[in-house]
Every structure is written in structure tokens, then in C-alpha cells.
Amino acid sequence: MKAAVIESPMVVALHDVPEPVISQPHEVKIRVAYTGICGSEIHAYHGTHPFRVPPVISGHELSGIVTEVGSAVTAVQPGDRVTVEPHYGCGHCRACREGAYNACASKQVLGTQSWPGSFGELIVVPEATVVPLPAGVSMEQGALIEPIAVGVHAVRRAGVGLGDTVAILGAGPIGLGLLLAAQAAGAATTLVTDVSAYHRGIAVQMGATAALDPATEDVAAAAQDYSGGEGADVVFLGVAVEAVLNDGLRTARRRGTVMEVAMFGRPPAINLHLLQNKELRLLGSNMYTREDFTISAEAIASGRFDTSLMISKIMPMDEVVAAMDLVDRRLEDAVKVLLRF
């Protein structure tokens, strides 16, 4: 089968590799239709990701068709349209026993050396990770469910509610997923920031109250203006930049919440004085659980989540080198670039 292999830092190429085989009764084989290029793939491309280490078949945002199932599989059958929740826990630790397998220290993640990902034409996954696509979700939209589920999980964990003022720092795919989820949760005011005018424009078209350029505008002051002088009830960090983190602490109201969603490459310096003085809640959000996937899929199917502006470009897998370069160097304005088999 064909697979795009990140061979070493800054080197990706299409190869013929052995087809994965079902070896356990609860496994499912899927033919990948579309797969997204995520920031973590770019980290792997640069050789800086902590566990997507070259040589690796990366990829974890996908849609596809079931081609084969193990002898004990009952939830899906060949021909079903599906996506995949691309991680699973050990099943034994405290986090797993509490249903928070997303926080399992030993979890397996799709797109790593131990579990080859959706940059391959075929993948084999546990039945428990397979999520059927509702009839109203296209195959292209199916590949968006994973990044949107990141936002759904963070918004649910932060407890966003009716009338809240929310600041989302970063308007990439994760930030826009946060926007969709915050709006659905009842946020009355959604302030989105990004240095890219294109991304700010997309955020406004998707319903953001305002989109700000943090390079030229005071985000904390804007949050106070929109909230009667209080600041944001919840601030989401959608980009892993130290200055953005500390802007988030400034932007949150006293006793508000700052939710860390983006993945920092190195530990940032935090203004603990603001954290203590304002008695803030600083929380972490790690990927998602199955419920976040099903919520996202159903919201897209019903039209409640309008994803029409999120897919910017679809390229054939044969052009993976150009696609990775486009995303890595931001050669074009784009929210999400998909690869098509």
C-alpha cells in the first residue's frame, strides 16, 4: 500500500509499505479517504514532536471506509463510513478506571511508530476507537471531527455556560473548533485573536463577536470593554506561545478560568503573580474522549457546527511533499489542508 513516511527531520516521501493486518478479534481495518495535516505532523516533520518520532507514518485526523473486521467486532461492518478517535488507554490505571483514558500515561496514539497512522492508505484500529459517521456528515467533514473534538472537550471541561464572555487566543483549526463549541455552549461574547488577518476574517464569518490582532491590539483591555470592565470568564490558549499564555492570565477576569489547549514545545515562564492575585483557575485539556467525538459528529450532521469555511485545500497524497511544505511555511492562507487518497 502507499504511505507517506516522515523519514527524518524535513524529509517526507511516498513509499510502498506492507499492508497492516488484523491480528486481534476486536480490530477493524479502514481504507483512509481523507486525512488532515495537523500541527503535530509539522512538529514530527521538524523532528521536535515528543512521540511522533521519524521514521514514522503520521496522521490522526481522518475519515475512511471499513474494509475488514475482526471476528468479535459487532459495532461496524465493511462498507461503513467512519472516523477514528486516535488514542486509547491502558484500561487499568486510575485515569482509565475513571473514564479519563485521554489522560492515561501509557496510552497509545495513532500516527506513531507503535501505531502507524492515516498517512497510510490502510490502518488497523481497535473497535472501541471507531466512530461511525452520521448520514449528514461528508467524508471531508469526517476528517475535521478530530480537531473539532479538541475544542468540544476543552469547552466542556472549562464549564462554559450561558452568557459567558470567552476569549480564544489563536484562530487555527483548534481555535475555530473552540469557537464552535463555545457558541454552542451559550457564550454570549466570543473574542478571537490571531496575527493572521485571514484567520481573523474566518473567525468573524463563523460568528465571533470580534477578532483582534494581538500584535497591535490590547486583548485584555478589549475583553474588559466587552464585559463591563470584568474580563473574560474563560480564556482558551489555542497557540503555544509564552507571551500568549501570559496575555491569557491578563485577559481572564478575577477568579476566571484559563484553559491550556495548545501543546508547548518547551515549558513556558508563567506570571504566577497574576495567577495568585486574581485567584485564577489554570486548567489543562488533553485531547478528548469518545463523547466529544460523538457530540462533534452529531453537531456537524445537524448543521449546528458549520464547518464550511474550515477546509481550505484538498491535495492528493501523491503531493504530500508540497502539502507539508505549504502548511509548514504557510505558503498560502489556509485553515485546514486535507490529503486525499
N, C-alpha and C positions, 0 to 999 in steps of 0.2 A: 504494500500500500504506500501511498505518498504521505510524507510528513515533513513539515518544516522543522528543522533541528537547529537550535541555537548551539553552534558547535563550540564556540569560545567567545569571549567578550568582543562585541561588534561584528561577529560573523554568524550569519544565518543562511541556511541553504536548504533547498528541497531535496529530499532523499527518498529512495525506495527502502523501506524498513519492513521487518516481519510484522504480519498482522497479529494483533493481540487475540488471545483465545480465552474462552470461558473455561475456568478451572474449578469454580465453586458453584453449587446448586442455586445460590441466590444472586448470581451475576447476570448482567444484561449487556449485550453488545449493541452499540449505537453507531450508525453512519452519520458523521458530522455534516450538517448542511451549511451553517454559518457559525463563525467564531469571532469574538471581538478581540481587539488588541487593547489590553489594559495597561495601566501604568506599571503594574508588577512585571509584565512581559518586557517592558522597556528597562526596568531595573535588572532583569535577568540578562537582557541583551548587553547591558553595560557590565555585567558580572558583579553587580552590587546587591542582588537580592539575597536575603539570608538563607532561603531554602530552595529557590529556583536556580540551581547551580548548573552551568554548562558542563558537559553537553546535555541538553535537555529538550524534550518535546513539550513545550509550554502550552498555555491555553486553558481557560477555565470558564469563559463566557460563551455559551453555545446553545444551538438548537440542532436537532437531528431526528433521525428515524430509527426506531428499534429494528434490528435485523435478526437478532437471535436472543433467546433467553435460556437461562439455566433450568434444570429440572424442577426446582422448587419455587420458581417465580410465578406469582399469581397477579401482581398489580398491573403489569403491562404485557403486551404481546407484539410480535413482529408486525410492523406497519404503523405502530403508534407514533405520533409526533410528541417529542419530549424535549425538556431541558434537564439539566443536572445540577443539583446542589453539590458543588465541587469540594466537599470535605466530609469526613466522618470521624467520630471519636473512637477511643479505645473501648468504650462501653462499660468500663469498670471503675474509673476514678470518680471522685466526688462530683466534679463538674458534669460528667456524663450521667451519673445517677440522678442529678438534679435537673436533667434535661438541657443543660447548657454545654452540650458537646462542642459548640463553637469555641469554648474556652479550654478544651482538653489540651493538656500539654503534649500529648502523644498523638494528636490527630493526624490523619493523612490528608493531603491536599492534592487535588488534580493539577497536573502540569508540573510535576516534579520528577526526579529520577526514579523514585519508587512507584509513581503512578502517572504514566505518560498521558499528556493532555490532548486538548482538542485542536492543536495544530497538526494532529494526525487525522487521517481520513476516517479511521475507526477507533473507538475507545471501548474499554470494558469497565463497567462500574457496578458497585453493589446496588441491588434493587432498591434499598432504602433511600438512595440518593436521587432516584429518578422521579421527575415531576412532570406529569402529563400536561401538554399544552391545551388550554381550553379552545373551543372552536373559534372564538373571536380573536385569537392571537395568531398573527402570521409567523412564519418561520424566522423572518428577520427580527420581529419583535421578541421572539423567544430568546434570542441571543442578548437582549437587553435586560432580561429578568434578573440576572445575577447582579449587575451594578445597581439596579433599582432596589433590590432586596437589601443591599448595604444601607441605603438611606432609610428604608422602612424599619429595619432593625434599630438603627440609631435613634430615629424619631420615637419609636415605641419605648425604647429604654430611657430616653430623656423625659418621657411623660408630657410631650407637647399636648396642649389642650385648647379648648375653645377660647378665642380672644387673645391668645398669646402673641407677643412680639418675638419674632425669630430672626436671627442673623445667620446667614450661611456664607462662610468665608471660603470662596472658591466655587467656580461655576463650570467645572468639568462634568463628566458623566456622573460622578458621585454627588457633586453639589446639586446637579439638576434632579437627581433621584431624591435627595434630601428635600428639595423644593416641592416636588410632587407629594411626598409623604407628609410634609408639614402642612401643606394646604389641605390635604385630606383629613388631617387630624384636627383641623379647626383653627389653625393660626390665622389671626386677623391681619397681621403685618409681616411680610417676609422681605427682608433686606438681603440682597445677594451682592457679593463683591467678587471682582476678578480684574486682573490687569489687562485682559483682552477685551477690546470693545466688541468683538464678535460674540464672545461668550456672554457678555453682559446683555447684548441685544437678544440673544436666545432666551436668557432668563426672563427678560421683560415679556417677550412673546409668550412664555409659558406661565405668565401670571404673577411674577414677582412684583411686589409693591414698588420697589426701587432697586436699581443696580448701580453700584458705586465702584469707582476706581480707587483702590486703596493707596495707589501711588500719589494721588493728588487730592483725595478727599479724606476727611476725618471720620472714620466709620463709627467710632464710639460716640462722637457728637451727633452724627446722623441718627443713631439708634435712640439717643435721648430725645431728639426732635420728634421722632415718630412715636414716642411712648410717654409723652407728658413729662419728660425730664428724668425718667427712671432708668432707661437702658433696656437691653434685650432680656426677655425671660430665659431664653435658651440661645446659646451660640454654638454653632457646629463648625468644627475645623475640617474643611474639605481639602486643604492643601498642607503639606508637611513642611512648613517654613517657620522657623523660630519666631520671627517678628510677627507672623500671623497669629501664632499661639498667644503671644503677649497682648496683641491687639484684641484678641478674644476675651482675655481677662479684663481689659479696659471696657469692652463693649457690653459685657453682661451687667445686668442690674445687681444691686446688692442682694445677696442670698439667691442669685440666679444660678444657672447651670451652664457649664462649658463642656461640650461633648467632643472628645478627640476621636476622629474617624480616619483621617489620613495616616499613612504609615511613615514615621520618621526614619531616615537612614541612620541618623546619629542622635543621641539624647540631647534634647534642647535645654537651654537655660530658661528656667521659669521664674517669673516675678512673684515669688511667694508672698511678698508683702500684700499685693493685690488679692491674692487667694485668701489670705488670712483676714485682712482688713474688711473685705466685702463679704466674708463668710460664704464663699462660692463653693458650689459642688463641681469638682473636676472629675468627669467620668470617662471611661473608655468604652468603645464599641468595637467588637471583634467579629467581622463578617456578618453572620445571620444564622437563623435556624430554618427548618422547613416551613414553619408558619409564615415567616417573612416571604418566602418564595411563593407560597400559595396566595397570600394577600396580594403580592405584586402581580401575579399572573391573572388573578380574578379582576383586579383593578384595571389592568390593560384591556382585558376582554370586554369589560363593561363600558369602556370609554372614560372612566373616571381618571385614569392616568393617560394623558395624551402624549405619546412618545414620538409624534410625527416629526419633530424638529431635532431629535437626538441622533439619528443615523445620518451622518454627513457623507459617507462614501463607502461603496462596496467594491472590493477588488478581488480578483481570482487568486486562489492560493499560489498559483504559479508566479504571481507578482509579490510574493511575501517580502522579498528584499526591499523593493520600492516602498511597500506599505509600512514596514518597520521604520525605514528612513523618514518617511513622511511624518509619522507620529513622533518619532524621536526628535527630529529637528524642526517640527511644526512648520513644514513647508507650505501647508495650506491651512486655512481656517477650518477646523473640524471639531466636532464634539466626540463622535464615536466612529471609528473606522472598523468595518467588518471585513473578514476574509470569507470567501465563498469557495466551497469545494465543488 
